[in-house]
């Protein structure tokens, strides 16, 4: 699960992220299902560097109440200012590599004689 969380000037997350966290906290089945499928989470914060505490709260809710584990090692939250999409490339590459490592490897067919 890769989330993009918009953070305001104070660092608080946007209304949609707040609503998502409330739904995760209220759900009895979300954490159980996350544990069953071994759901991993990565968060990209859109906001000013140093002012993205809201994205950390979303990640914390998913780790503590949502049954998820981190996709990326700490510091797992990427930060990019909304106007600069290029700045997200290093985080995006790390997330893609981590997802690729989780994918099942294709089975080599047995040679036919």
C-alpha positions as CSV (number, residue, x, y, z in Angstrom):
1,X,0.0,0.0,0.0
2,X,1.6,3.3,-1.1
3,X,-0.1,6.4,0.1
4,X,0.4,10.0,-0.9
5,X,-0.6,12.3,1.9
6,X,-0.9,16.1,1.4
7,X,0.2,18.1,4.4
8,X,-0.8,21.7,5.0
9,X,1.5,24.6,6.0
10,X,1.4,23.5,9.7
11,X,2.3,19.9,8.9
12,X,-1.2,18.5,9.5
13,X,-2.5,16.0,7.0
14,X,-5.4,16.8,4.7
15,X,-9.0,16.1,5.4
16,X,-9.0,12.9,3.2
17,X,-6.1,11.4,5.2
18,X,-7.9,12.2,8.5
19,X,-11.0,10.5,7.2
20,X,-8.9,7.4,6.1
21,X,-7.3,7.2,9.5
22,X,-10.7,7.3,11.2
23,X,-11.9,4.5,9.0
24,X,-8.9,2.4,9.7
25,X,-9.2,2.9,13.5
26,X,-13.0,2.1,13.4
27,X,-12.6,-1.0,11.3
28,X,-12.5,-4.3,13.1
29,X,-11.4,-6.2,10.0
30,X,-8.8,-3.9,8.4
31,X,-6.0,-4.9,10.8
32,X,-6.9,-8.6,10.6
33,X,-7.0,-8.6,6.9
34,X,-3.7,-6.6,6.7
35,X,-2.0,-9.2,8.9
36,X,-3.4,-12.1,6.8
37,X,-2.2,-10.6,3.5
38,X,1.0,-9.2,5.1
39,X,0.1,-5.7,3.9
40,X,3.1,-3.3,3.8
41,X,2.8,0.4,3.7
42,X,4.9,3.3,2.4
43,X,4.0,7.0,2.7
44,X,5.0,9.9,0.5
45,X,4.2,13.3,2.1
46,X,3.4,16.3,0.0
47,X,4.4,19.4,1.9
48,X,7.3,21.5,3.1
49,X,10.2,19.5,4.4
50,X,10.0,19.4,8.2
51,X,6.3,20.1,8.1
52,X,4.8,16.7,7.4
53,X,3.9,15.4,10.8
54,X,0.5,14.5,9.5
55,X,1.9,11.9,7.1
56,X,3.8,10.4,10.1
57,X,0.4,10.1,11.9
58,X,-1.1,8.3,9.0
59,X,1.8,5.8,8.8
60,X,1.6,5.3,12.6
61,X,-2.1,4.6,12.5
62,X,-1.5,1.9,9.8
63,X,1.3,0.4,11.7
64,X,-0.3,0.3,15.1
65,X,-4.0,-0.1,14.3
66,X,-4.0,-1.2,10.7
67,X,-2.0,-4.3,11.0
68,X,0.6,-3.2,8.4
69,X,4.3,-3.3,8.4
70,X,6.7,-0.9,6.8
71,X,7.6,-1.4,3.1
72,X,10.7,0.8,3.5
73,X,13.1,1.0,6.4
74,X,13.1,4.2,8.5
75,X,13.1,7.0,7.5
76,X,10.3,5.4,5.5
77,X,8.3,8.6,4.7
78,X,9.4,10.4,1.6
79,X,8.9,14.2,1.5
80,X,8.4,16.3,-1.5
81,X,7.1,19.8,-2.0
82,X,3.9,19.8,-4.1
83,X,5.4,21.8,-6.9
84,X,8.4,19.5,-7.4
85,X,7.5,16.1,-8.6
86,X,11.1,15.3,-9.6
87,X,12.0,15.3,-5.9
88,X,9.9,12.3,-5.3
89,X,11.9,10.1,-7.7
90,X,14.4,8.7,-5.1
91,X,11.6,7.7,-2.8
92,X,9.6,6.3,-5.7
93,X,12.5,4.2,-6.9
94,X,13.1,2.8,-3.4
95,X,9.4,1.9,-3.1
96,X,9.3,0.2,-6.6
97,X,12.4,-1.8,-5.7
98,X,10.9,-2.9,-2.4
99,X,7.7,-3.9,-4.1
100,X,9.5,-5.8,-6.8
101,X,11.4,-7.7,-4.1
102,X,8.1,-8.9,-2.7
103,X,6.7,-10.1,-6.0
104,X,6.8,-13.9,-6.5
105,X,9.4,-15.0,-8.9
106,X,8.2,-16.6,-12.0
107,X,8.6,-20.4,-12.1
108,X,10.9,-21.7,-14.7
109,X,9.2,-24.4,-16.8
110,X,10.8,-27.8,-16.8
111,X,12.6,-28.5,-20.1
112,X,10.7,-30.9,-22.3
113,X,12.6,-33.8,-23.8
